[in-house]
Amino acid sequence: MEIQLIQLYLLVCHIYDTRLATCFQRLSNNSKPDFTDQELVAIYLFGHLQGLFEKKAIHKLIDKYWRHYFPNLPAYQTFVARLNLLEQTFQTIGGYLQQMLEENFVPEIDRIIDSLPVMLARGGHAYTARVARDVADRGFCASKKIYFHGVRLHTIAQRRYGRIPLPDQIWLREGSCHDLRSVREQKIYLPNSSLIGDKAFPDPTLQQMLGAQAQLFMLQERSRKAKS
């Protein structure tokens, strides 16, 4: 908590130092009080981070536990009165934080993963079929509870509201290849995306692989923004 309070105070000071002075201008004879507006704002935001949303509770927290950092903390009535005069200040801080979010935020897109059996022969013929033996073999379709000879068409597609999903990746595997194995062996590119699939896909190894790809994507995005 101590480090959090210090970092928050430094952030508020940075915003004050880099924004127009008119956003924080004090139009009174007491333009340079011993207890600064920067301290006041940092205390107020710190209280909210601790789950305190009443001014009295925030003032009590600082007075009881953090008084050594704010020796000039005023009485509660003065604390509240000064907070009520900082509307323009909080608008400026909100604009700064929103800009930070916009610069670092990449919208998340849901993607769906599934497979479809392409049956070249099925039932009893699945055991004797010889067509396309170089790419097809015997597999089992769990949804239809039937053996087939053929391939599996795998797809990762962007989910779109009210429309057919938009395919990102499509590939074929032999009919005997399990969906999870196929995904593990396929190079998947999922930039800042949630992947939605059926019960065949929950797997620690796959989650670790997708997590590593997500971290790599974020590093690439930061590098791109730094260069630009």
Beta strands, then each sheet from edge to edge (+ up, - down):
strand 1: 109-122
strand 2: 137-141
strand 3: 146-158
strand 4: 166-174
strand 5: 193-196
sheet 1: 2+ 3- 1+ 5+
sheet 2: 2+ 3- 4+
end
